[in-house]
Every structure is written in C-alpha cells, then in structure tokens.
Amino acid sequence: MVAFILLVVGGLNWLLVGLFDWNLVTVLLGSILNGVLVTVVYVLVGLSAVYEVVTHKQNCRACSTSSLGASM
C-alpha cells in the first residue's frame, strides 16, 4: 500500500511538472536539509515503481491465472 501511495504521489507530481512546470515535492521539501529530503522522496518513489513492477503479477487480479485475461 505504501508503494502504491508513493507511486500516486510521484505521478501527480510529474503531472504538475508537465502541465505547469511546478514541482510540488521541491516546493514542500526543497529547503529541508539542503534538498536531501527531496532526493530521498524521489528514491522512494523510484523504488516503489520497481517493487510494483516486480510484484505486479502476483498482486493483480486481472493477471491472476483464475481470471479471463490469463487464458488469452
């Protein structure tokens, strides 16, 4: 659940960057510890993406062997 929340936060942040050139993470955390906390957040979002990719098939209802999608 934590990985999913971090992915949503990261995705929304990239949406804001793409549409408005406005980085919410940097705005909220940029001055804390000379930006180290921003880097930590980005690393956690990236690790969450890797975790979700690796564990996707076992967690996804559409990808499970009992679903209709598996027979196609």
N, C-alpha and C positions, 0 to 999 in steps of 0.2 A: 504494500500500500504506500509506503514511503517513497519507493522508486517511482510509482505512478504519479504521486503528487509532485515530485521533483520534475518529472517529465512535463506535466501540465504547466508548472511554473516556468520552466525553460521554454516551452513552446509559446506561451503567452508573451514572454519577454522578447522572443525573436519576432513575434507578430508586431509588437510595439516598435522594435528596432526597424523592421522592414517598412512599416507604414509611416512612422513619424520620426524615425531616427532618434528615438528616445529609449534609453536603456534603463529599465526600472531597477535592476539589480545594482547597477552603478550608482543610480540616484539614491537608493536606500542605504547601500553599504559601502559606497566608494571611499569615504574618508576614514573608515574604521580600519585601524592597523595598516595604514598606507595601502589599502586595496587588497590586502592579503585575504580578507574575508570574501571579497568578490571572487577571487581565484578559487577559494575553497568551494563556494557555491557552484561555480562552473564545473569544477572537477566532480562534485557530487552529482550534478545533472548528467554529465557525460557517463559516469559510472552507472547511473540509473538506466540510461539508454542501453548500455552494454548488458546489464542484468536483464532488462526486459526482452532484449533480442534473444539472449541465451535461454531464458526460461519461458519464452512465449508459447511454444507448442504445448508444454505441459499445463500451462495456465489458461489457454484459450479454449473456450467452449466450441468454437467453430472449427478448430484444428484437431479436436479430440477424435479418436478412432470411432466413437459411437455416433458422431454427427454425420449428416448427409454430405458435407464437404469432403470428408475423408474418402468417400467412395468414388469421387470424380477423378 
